[in-house]
Amino acid sequence: MTIEHQFNMLVREIRKECVGNGPREITTRFAGSWAISEMKGNLTNIEKFMIESREGHQMVHEARTTLVKRIYEDSAKVKKLEELVRAKLVSIYADINIDLDIAMTVYVFDKDIKVN
């Protein structure tokens, strides 16, 4: 099993635990010290209903981007990622395109990730 696949499984597990459902599809690429994860199928049925209004759209976007950053304030979750890639997590950048239901998270580690 590749490190990308293991990373995807771990991200899905963490998101499912914290949000109630994980992304339908995750693709992760490693570039130096970055892990770049693209996630499709993130929104819950309630969120899909909420985004029908402009206010709901903004609320879901803000909640999703804030929530992702908060998830990784939990040292136990961070430790799992760090053990897998054998590097310390330095920063996270997250955004979601609500209309396309595609989220991107960039995990920045303190050293290059070995993929072989």
TAMOZI-V914734 format. One record per pair of residues at least 24 apart in sequence whose ideal C-beta (glycine too) atoms are under 10 Angstrom apart, sorted by sequence separation. I is the first residue (numbers start at 1). J is the second residue. D is the distance in Angstrom with one decimal. If there is no record, write none. Layout:
i->I j->J d->D
i->I j->J d->D
//
This chain:
i->4 j->28 d->4.9
i->11 j->35 d->8.9
i->15 j->39 d->7.8
i->19 j->43 d->9.8
i->20 j->44 d->6.4
i->21 j->45 d->9.3
i->68 j->92 d->7.2
i->69 j->93 d->8.8
i->85 j->109 d->6.1
i->87 j->111 d->4.8
i->3 j->28 d->8.7
i->4 j->29 d->7.3
i->12 j->37 d->9.9
i->19 j->44 d->7.6
i->68 j->93 d->9.5
i->69 j->94 d->6.1
i->82 j->107 d->9.9
i->86 j->111 d->8.3
i->87 j->112 d->7.8
i->2 j->28 d->9.6
i->4 j->30 d->7.0
i->11 j->37 d->5.9
i->20 j->46 d->9.5
i->21 j->47 d->10.0
i->42 j->68 d->9.7
i->68 j->94 d->4.1
i->81 j->107 d->6.9
i->85 j->111 d->9.1
i->87 j->113 d->6.2
i->3 j->30 d->7.4
i->8 j->35 d->10.0
i->12 j->39 d->8.5
i->15 j->42 d->7.9
i->67 j->94 d->8.9
i->68 j->95 d->8.9
i->82 j->109 d->7.7
i->85 j->112 d->9.7
i->86 j->113 d->7.9
i->87 j->114 d->9.0
i->7 j->35 d->6.2
i->11 j->39 d->7.6
i->19 j->47 d->9.6
i->65 j->93 d->9.6
i->66 j->94 d->8.9
i->68 j->96 d->8.1
i->81 j->109 d->8.5
i->82 j->110 d->9.3
i->85 j->113 d->4.9
i->86 j->114 d->7.2
i->8 j->37 d->7.3
i->39 j->68 d->9.7
i->65 j->94 d->5.4
i->67 j->96 d->10.0
i->78 j->107 d->9.7
i->84 j->113 d->9.3
i->85 j->114 d->8.1
i->7 j->37 d->7.5
i->64 j->94 d->8.0
i->65 j->95 d->5.9
i->85 j->115 d->9.3
i->4 j->35 d->8.6
i->8 j->39 d->9.0
i->64 j->95 d->8.7
i->65 j->96 d->6.2
i->3 j->35 d->9.2
i->64 j->96 d->4.8
i->4 j->37 d->9.4
i->63 j->96 d->9.7
i->72 j->105 d->8.9
i->61 j->95 d->8.5
i->62 j->96 d->9.9
i->64 j->98 d->7.7
i->71 j->105 d->9.7
i->61 j->96 d->6.3
i->68 j->103 d->7.5
i->72 j->107 d->8.1
i->60 j->96 d->8.3
i->61 j->97 d->8.8
i->69 j->105 d->9.3
i->61 j->98 d->5.2
i->68 j->105 d->6.1
i->60 j->98 d->5.8
i->61 j->99 d->9.8
i->65 j->103 d->8.6
i->64 j->103 d->6.9
i->58 j->98 d->8.9
i->65 j->105 d->9.6
i->57 j->98 d->5.7
i->56 j->98 d->9.4
i->57 j->99 d->8.2
i->19 j->63 d->9.9
i->19 j->64 d->8.5
i->35 j->81 d->8.1
i->51 j->98 d->5.4
i->19 j->67 d->6.8
i->50 j->98 d->9.6
i->51 j->99 d->7.9
i->18 j->67 d->7.2
i->19 j->68 d->8.8
i->35 j->84 d->9.6
i->18 j->68 d->8.8
i->35 j->85 d->6.8
i->48 j->98 d->9.4
i->51 j->101 d->9.3
i->47 j->98 d->8.2
i->15 j->67 d->9.4
i->18 j->70 d->8.3
i->19 j->71 d->8.1
i->33 j->85 d->9.3
i->35 j->87 d->9.3
i->15 j->68 d->8.1
i->18 j->71 d->4.9
i->43 j->96 d->8.5
i->48 j->101 d->8.2
i->14 j->68 d->9.8
i->17 j->71 d->8.7
i->18 j->72 d->9.7
i->33 j->87 d->6.9
i->35 j->89 d->9.3
i->42 j->96 d->6.5
i->47 j->101 d->9.1
i->30 j->85 d->8.1
i->33 j->88 d->9.9
i->39 j->94 d->9.9
i->42 j->97 d->9.9
i->43 j->98 d->7.4
i->15 j->71 d->7.3
i->18 j->74 d->8.4
i->42 j->98 d->9.2
i->14 j->71 d->6.3
i->17 j->74 d->9.8
i->33 j->90 d->7.9
i->34 j->91 d->9.9
i->35 j->92 d->9.8
i->36 j->93 d->9.5
i->37 j->94 d->9.3
i->39 j->96 d->8.4
i->14 j->72 d->8.3
i->43 j->101 d->5.2
i->18 j->77 d->8.2
i->34 j->93 d->9.4
i->42 j->101 d->5.8
i->11 j->71 d->9.8
i->14 j->74 d->8.6
i->17 j->77 d->8.4
i->40 j->100 d->8.2
i->41 j->101 d->6.1
i->42 j->102 d->7.7
i->43 j->103 d->9.3
i->40 j->101 d->6.5
i->41 j->102 d->8.7
i->42 j->103 d->5.1
i->14 j->76 d->9.8
i->39 j->101 d->9.0
i->40 j->102 d->5.4
i->41 j->103 d->9.5
i->14 j->77 d->5.3
i->39 j->102 d->7.0
i->40 j->103 d->8.1
i->13 j->77 d->9.3
i->14 j->78 d->9.7
i->38 j->102 d->6.6
i->39 j->103 d->4.5
i->38 j->103 d->7.6
i->39 j->104 d->7.5
i->11 j->77 d->9.9
i->14 j->80 d->7.5
i->37 j->103 d->8.1
i->38 j->104 d->5.6
i->39 j->105 d->7.2
i->10 j->77 d->8.9
i->13 j->80 d->8.5
i->14 j->81 d->8.2
i->37 j->104 d->7.1
i->38 j->105 d->8.5
i->36 j->104 d->7.1
i->37 j->105 d->4.9
i->11 j->80 d->9.9
i->36 j->105 d->7.8
i->37 j->106 d->7.7
i->10 j->80 d->5.9
i->11 j->81 d->8.1
i->35 j->105 d->8.3
i->36 j->106 d->5.3
i->37 j->107 d->7.2
i->10 j->81 d->6.5
i->35 j->106 d->7.4
i->36 j->107 d->7.9
i->34 j->106 d->5.7
i->35 j->107 d->4.2
i->36 j->108 d->9.9
i->10 j->83 d->9.7
i->34 j->107 d->6.9
i->35 j->108 d->8.3
i->7 j->81 d->7.6
i->10 j->84 d->6.2
i->33 j->107 d->9.1
i->34 j->108 d->5.8
i->35 j->109 d->7.1
i->9 j->84 d->9.6
i->10 j->85 d->9.7
i->31 j->106 d->9.3
i->33 j->108 d->6.2
i->34 j->109 d->7.4
i->32 j->108 d->9.5
i->33 j->109 d->4.7
i->7 j->84 d->6.2
i->24 j->101 d->8.7
i->25 j->102 d->9.4
i->26 j->103 d->9.4
i->28 j->105 d->9.2
i->30 j->107 d->9.6
i->32 j->109 d->8.9
i->33 j->110 d->6.7
i->6 j->84 d->5.9
i->7 j->85 d->7.1
i->23 j->101 d->9.1
i->33 j->111 d->5.7
i->34 j->112 d->9.1
i->35 j->113 d->6.4
i->6 j->85 d->9.2
i->23 j->102 d->9.2
i->26 j->105 d->9.6
i->28 j->107 d->8.9
i->30 j->109 d->9.3
i->32 j->111 d->8.8
i->33 j->112 d->5.3
i->34 j->113 d->7.9
i->23 j->103 d->7.0
i->32 j->112 d->5.0
i->33 j->113 d->6.6
i->3 j->84 d->7.0
i->31 j->112 d->9.0
i->32 j->113 d->7.6
i->3 j->85 d->7.0
i->30 j->112 d->8.3
i->31 j->113 d->8.6
i->3 j->86 d->9.7
i->30 j->113 d->4.5
i->30 j->114 d->8.6
i->31 j->115 d->10.0
i->30 j->115 d->5.2
i->29 j->115 d->9.3
i->15 j->103 d->9.2
i->15 j->105 d->9.5
i->11 j->105 d->7.7
i->11 j->107 d->8.8
i->7 j->107 d->8.7
i->7 j->113 d->8.9
i->7 j->115 d->9.9
i->4 j->113 d->9.8
i->3 j->113 d->7.3
i->3 j->114 d->7.8
i->4 j->115 d->7.2
i->3 j->115 d->5.5
i->2 j->115 d->7.5
i->3 j->116 d->8.4
i->2 j->116 d->9.1
//
